[in-house]
Amino acid sequence: MKYLIFSVLFLFGVGTIFQVQAQEEKLSAFDYVVVPERFDFQYERDQYQFNSLLKFLLNKHGFHAYFPDELPDVSRCDGLYADIEQISGFVWTELNIRLVDCDGILFYQTKTGRSKLKEYAKAYSEALRMAFESIEILGVRQGELEILQKATADAGETPTNKVTRGEAPVKKDRPLGLQAAQDEKNKVILNTDPAVRMGLIPDVSMMSFTANEASFLLRRTNLGYQWYREEDQDLIYEGKFFVVEKMLFFEDKDQMRYQAEFTTENNLILNREGQKLVFVSVL
């Protein structure tokens, strides 16, 4: 009898391991995940910093996560699209994270995350983190993003508008003229930050760091680069970066200023009156 029970438990464990591995391989096969800036239950963009937190967690655990306006020119069906299913409840805040493909077909759904906290921002954050545990244990590692390149007609070749991975980027649902205009607009957005133009700060939308066992987030917004600390279930605003006389500075929320620099490994160093703070970049 004991042997039978052991055998059943062993087979169940092996089956679970293979199931997790299969899910990891399927999710890793996609190039990226798109996180919308507003879900159906939100009244404004990135309300409670919920969308930024989901994007941060995805990037932290092996995905290439983007907001829609950050997504480079890639094949629409090479990626997954994040959605949140909110479960109605009077006492609990409950939700699932759903990943669907380009046809809207459900590809993966997490367990239900729950929170009994009264404050909405903390409740949504706690429920999201609990649901995300289903994704975290998979160990997803998405590969290098494949950027589409414009097709050029060589001598003797006929131009084509066929969309294939790594070749022609012309999107079927957007005229080429509008696509070119959008590309130019994106270039302007990327080049408006003086810190990026001078090479003082990485040209990225989001980066994560660690220091003294705490986690931090560098995020590019319409107001420039801002700095957040991850604490319990929240992203806490800590300050911003700016340029003065071709030098990069960081101003914290108490208006204390530090000279800032990024190393070749993209680690961040803050210096103020002999005090040096080092934040290690997390890939």
N, C-alpha and C positions, 0 to 999 in steps of 0.2 A: 504493500500500500504506500509506504514511504517512497519507494522507488518510483511508483506511478506519479505521485504528487510532484516529486523532484523533476521527473521527465516533462510533465506538463508545464511546470514553471520555467524550465530551461527552454523549451520550445517557444513559450510565450515571450521570453526575454529575447531570444534570437530573432523572432518575428518582429518584435518592436524595433530592434536595432536595424534590421534590413529596411523597415518602413521609414525610419528616420533618415537613413542613408539615401533612400530613393527620393524622398522629398527634398533633401539637400541638393542632390544632383539636378533635379528638375528646376528648382529655383535658381541654382547657380548657372544654368544654361541660358537664362535671360541676361541681357546686358544692363538693364537699369530698371528702376521703379519710379513712376511719377506720383507725387503726392499733391493733391489739389490744395489750393490755398484756403478753401472753405468747403466744409462738408454740409450736408443738408440740415443738420441740427444746429449749425452755427449761424449767428446773426451778422457776423462780420468776418473779414479775412483774418485767419490765424488767431481767432478768438481763444483766449486763455493760453496763447502760445502752444496750442495743441498740435497744430500742423508742423510747426518747427520741431517740436519734441519728437513726433513720429519720424520726421525726416532725419533728425539727429540719431535716433536709435537705429534706423535702417543703415545709415552710413557707418555707424559704429560697429555693426555686426555683419559686415561683408557685402552690403548692397551698394549700388551707385544710385542714390536717391536725388531727385530733382523736383523743384517746383516747375510747373508748366512753362513759365517764361524763362527758365534757366536751361531748359533742355537743348542740347546741341542738335545739329542736323543728323538725325539717326532714323533708322527704319522704325515705323510706328509699331510694328508687330515684333520687334526685337525686345520689347519691354513689357513690364507688368504695370498695372494701375491700381493704386491703393484706394480702398474705400472703407468706411466705418459703418457697421450695422449697430445702431443704438437700440437696445431692448428697453421698452417702456417699463417703468417701475416707479413706485411712490417712495420707497425707502432707499433702494439701491440705485446707483448709477452703474449700468451694465452695458458692455459693448464688445463687439468682435472686430478684429482686423481682417479685411478681405482683400485678396489680391486677384484681380481679374486680368484676362488677356485682352488683346486689341479688339476682339469681337464681343467683349463684355461677358465672356464665359468664366465662371468662378474657377480659379486655379488652385487657390489655397485659402483656408480659413482657420483662424486661431481658436483657441479655447475662449470662453467668455471671461473678460476681465470685470471685476466688481469692486465697488467702493461704497462705503456708507458715510463718507465724509460729507458735511453739509455745504462747505465752500465749493462752488462749482469748479474753479480752476484746479484745486487739489484733488477733487473727486475724479475729474476726467483724466488727470495725470496719473493717479494711482491705478485707475481701471485700465488705462492704456498700457502701463508698464506690466501689469499682471497679464494682460492678453499677449503682450509681446514676448513673454517668456516662451511661448510655443514656437516662436521664430528663432529666438536666441539659441535654444538648444540644438537647432539644426546645423549650426556652423556653416552657414552659406558663405561662399566666396565667389562673387560674380567676377568674370574675366574682364579684360580690357574692353572699353567701350569702342565699338566700331563706328567711326564717323564716315558718313557718306561723302564721296568725292564727286565733283561734277564731271560728267563724261565729256571728252573732247574728241572731235572727229579727226583722225589721222588721215594721211593721204590714202585715197582709195577706199576709205571706210565711210559708211553711211551713219549719220548721227541717229541716236535712238533715245526715246523718252522712257524706255523700260526701267523700272525701279528694281535694282538688285542690291544686295548687301555689298558695300565697298565700291559701288559704281555710281550710277546716276542718282542725284539727290532730289530730282524734281518731284514734288509731292502732288499726288493726283487731285487733292482737294484744295490746292492753292496755286493760282497762276504764278508763272515764273517771275513776273514783274513784282508781284506782292512779296514773293519769297525773298527776292533780292533786296527790296525795301526793308523787310524785317531783319535781314542779315545786317544791313547797314545800321539799323536802329540798335541792334544788339551790340555792334562794335562800339557805337557811341556810348552806350550804357557802361560797357566794360572799361572804356578809356577815360571816363569822366573823373574817376577817383584819382587824385594826384599821387597818392601813395603807390597805386598800381603803376601809373605811368613812369614813376621814378624808380620802380623796382624795389621799393621799400617794404612791400607787403605782398604775400602770394596772391596771384590772380585767381581766387577760388570763391565759390559762393558760401562754403562752410568748411570749417576744420575743427577737429577736436584735439584737446590737449589734456595732459595729466600733470599734477604737481602735488606732492605731499598726500598721495592717495585720494586726491579730489579730482573731479573732471571739469573741464572748461570747454566752452564753445566760442569760436570766432565765426561771426556771421556777417555777410555783406547784405546791407539793406539800402533802401532809398536814401537813408541818412548817412551812409558810409559804413565803415566796419565797426561792429559793436561786439562787446565781450560779455559772456554769460558764464555763471557758475552753476553747476548741476548740484542741487542740494535736495536730498530726500526725493520728493516727487515733483520738484519744480526746476525751471531754468531761471536763475536770479540774475537780473541785469547788474553788471559790475562796472561798465564804463565804455569808452569809445576811443578810437584811434584818429589822429589827425596829423597834418604835416605843417611844420613851421620852418622856413628857410632851408628847405630840402632835407629836413630831419624829421623822423617819425617819433611821435609822442603818444602816450596813453594817458587819458584823464579818467580817474575812477569816479564813482558816484558821489564821493565827498570832495570832488574837484582837486584832488591831489594829482600832480603830474609826474610822469616817469618818462625818461627817454627810452624808446623801444627799438629793438632790432630783431630781425629774423636771421637765423644761421642758415648755412647751405643745406642743413638737414630739415629746415622749416621749423626748428625749435624757436620759441619766443623767449627773449630776455628783456626784462624791465629793470632799469637802473634809476635809483633815486638816492642822492646823498650817500653814496657808498653802499647802499642796500641793493643787492642783486637778486631778482626773482627769476627762476628758470622754469619754463613750461615746455614739456616734451610733447612733440607732435605724435599723434596716434594715427597710424595708417589705417 
